[in-house]
Amino acid sequence: MGKCTFKGGVHPFDGKEFSKDKPIKELFPEGDMVYPLSQHIGAPAVPVVAKGDYVLAGQLIAEAGGFVSANIHSSVSGTVKAIEPRTLATGGMCNSIIIENDGEYKEVEYVPKKLEELTRDEIRERIKAAGVVGMGGAGFPTNVKLTPKNPEAIDYIIVNGAECEPYLTSDYRRMLEESDKLVKGLKIALSLFDNAKGIFAIEDNKPEAIKIMQEKVAGEPDIQVKVLKTKYPQGGERSLIYATTGRSINSSMLPADAGCIVHNIDTIFSIYMAVIEGKPLTKRIVTVTGDGIKNPGNFYVWLGMNYRQLIEAAGGLVGEPEKFISGGPMMGFAMYSLDVPVVKGSSSLLVFKEDVVSKIESSACIRCGKCGEACPEHLLPAKLAGFASKNNEEGFVKFDGMECVMCGSCSYICPAKRPLAQQIKAMRSTVLANRRKK
């Protein structure tokens, strides 16, 4: 049987050997905890605590500020010190709740349930109450994603176990160590729809994960494991849907329009924790890795803790690294400060001895066409970057620039080392901003 894939993509060095064999290690935080009110797509959460309040681990501290928004809970017990703007890993500022961790981790009382005891509305409400969002980086509220306009049209719930970004291994470790809960999480999601089948989609560079997940779903007639060809961006939503179902979507569509819902591995785990164990989203796995870190590993991290503690937990730095990245090297954010909090979408901290990218010098386009071959959306990146450099919005839109998924494959493959993805991304932002003005 052939491996599922898509046309286009690139094969960067995956770097997973640094941390893939390191079991998940629980990491207890120290000092103040910072909870930004925007850890999701949509309206910021609204604080329900005030300075001086004492809170418990698992307690609601900010509630969803709208339909597309998400609750936020404290991961520790302690006292609210302030509600003030703090810096995020992306470099932006966000109003945040600061809690002084008392180190006692006193928790609220959780209410476990059995799946058969709950109605579909109750399942969605427990997911909403727990503040579960897409944890692959998008941060879309999960209860909203699981409430499509036409639930009867949903044919597939796809669990993204591709983890195609280089260096990241948190999803891989979750599949190895907590596969039972992942299967239960998917069964919960499937229970919300009459016609849906489940798919665990895993790249073929993870044979151990494929084997264990196949064993776990062997007795589940509505769930299967699909093996993907290892290629970036195989885990991108559009690429994943096409590879596993043969269906296509574009920028004007949602996955639900193609009968699909896509969830990240950690999101599916969080669905299980919310619905069955009654626990809110207060922790996640973070991969700390790269040639600039002494002991790379995968850590079970309390949300709100400082990134510097991740460095300490991984044995400290090797020399004086030049590059720190939150997320993957292809789509993550370069960091100028480590004094930022871990949030729901924090998948990894990458540390590199050398900042290779900033030292690259670009040259003129040689019209080789490699960027077009690599583009998973079958665009012409060199042409779109040309429109962007001239601020030609009409030409950019005409040649489908808004279909770019910002994966960075074009910049990676370009022999002239042109910043194609960066130029296209900037132009997309301009187009969207101008549309909002109209």
Buried (B, 14 or more C-beta within 10 A) or exposed (E): EEEBBBEBBBEBEBBBEBBBBBEBBEBBBEEBBBBBBBBBBBBBBBBBBEEEBBBBBBBBBBBBBEEEBBBBBBBBBBBBBBBEEBBBBBEEEBBBBBBBBEEEBBBBEEEEBEEEEBEEEEBBBBBBBBBBBBBBBBBBBBBBBBBBEEBEBBBBBBBBBBBBBBBBBBBBBBBBBBBEBBBBBBBBBBBBBEEBBBBBBBBBBBEEBBEBBBEBBEEEEEBBBBBBBBBBBBBBBBBBBBBBBEBEBEEEEBBBBBBBBBBBBBBBBBBBBBBBBBBBBBBBBBBBBBBBBEBBBBBBBBBBBBBBBBBEBBEEBBEEBBBBBBBBBBBBBBBEEBEBBBBBBBBBBBBBBEBEBEEEEEEEBEEEEBBBBBBBBEBBBBBBBBBBEEEBBEBBBEBBBBBBBBBBBBBBBBEBEBBBBBBBBBBBEBBEEEEEEE
